[in-house]
């Protein structure tokens, strides 16, 4: 479609005066004789190449995917980049249609985009000619904030979601839902990736943001999408059990995700630590961690990725127990350094409440409580058929935002003897299953309410985006509200 109806001064120039041969205008090749680097966009990816001559290039042969382009570039200094500025013309290919994907997102994603902090760090627009080091790096599934020039007459005057077109490495499984906030003069967008462990989803994307009617470009920027840091292979693992005992001589193995070839095996030292190689080839990896000296501890098996040597400095791994009875569940909570004190709370429908003040009751216990960050906070209980249970995480102390603590809980169960189904579904809770706190702007939140488990049906319901602002950790406010849901 074309947007010829918009005023000329706000139309984007996308055709380039490369040669008199009209075929040159069909390729988005941007050459500037004064540029040290230039970019070719084709087949969803950016290819960087250096200028072969200081001021002229007689013949450029560019290969992208399966296509071979031959572009004649005459020795002229008039071929300057003209993408990303509102000048003459803005033509879209027939297959490029702006889409507003906000409505189809989960309530968590919608909340992340709609409820933003009053003060945020904003990125500027990264023009299409930007060098790699000048393109904002954004994590998948984490909102990014972009300053928007309100002089564009098509910028909306109210908070609203906006349609986008994205071009980049893997568009079939990636979306950029976007919301504009006029009070902050900010666009909020975030990359939603279907499979965060597929490294082909990451890289530089060109995101074009449109007016509400999809007819006018209001922002055009590059964004470098990278995996969340907690998905990346760390430089060091620290291994302990679920009650924080050091695992000495534990085995840590790293296997290539596709070939399952062992690329690293190490043993933990007297501090439970093991260092991994400084450089790891990009790709998917399977991690196995276990204690060879304690058969009552499980083998941890989980996936991680390596991407452009993006690494955590260290990652804590807590190994659950194997000696669990029928219908017994162990929940291990871990998080980042701050808030330094998160607490696990387990409420039963008979009025029992397990937390740091009451650590033991019949068939329920708080086995480990820590007040210095990272975890573990470990609760163990046996599901009774006449009871319901609610599990919640409370920010007891610390200045950081609970919803940005990277809190994560892991289930340990004996799946041969314990069968917990998800509410309304046939799939069951699995051993080692993890659930991560939504990364959202909830600065006042003191509780993350995670799930409701019904012992009469053995069904578990995970709450998608449940937070509470009050700080009444010793009362029955939470069970009164959530047992009725």
Secondary structure, DSSP 8 states (H G I E B T S, - for coil): -B-TTS-GGGEE-----S-SSGGGGGS-EE--TT-SEEEEEETTEEEEEE-SSSS--SEEEEEETTEEEEEE--S-S-----SSSEES--B--TT---B--STTS-HHHHHHHHS--SS---B----TT--GGGS-EEETTS-EEEE--TTSTTS-SS-EEE-EEEESS-GGGEEEEEEEETTTTEEEEEEEES-TT-GGG-EEEEEEEE-TTS-SEEEEEEEEEE--GGGB--SEEEEEETT--B-TTEEEEEEETTT--EEEEEE--TTSEEE--S---SEEEEEEEEESS-TTB--EEEEEEE-TT---S-EEEEE-BS---TTEEEEEEE--SSSSEEEEEEEETTS-EEBTTB-EETTEEEEE--SSSSEEEEEEEE--TT-EEEEEEEEEE-SS-GGGS--EEEEE--TTT---EETTSS-B--TT-EEE------TT--EEEEEEEETTTTEEEE-SS-EE----TTSSHHHHHHTT-
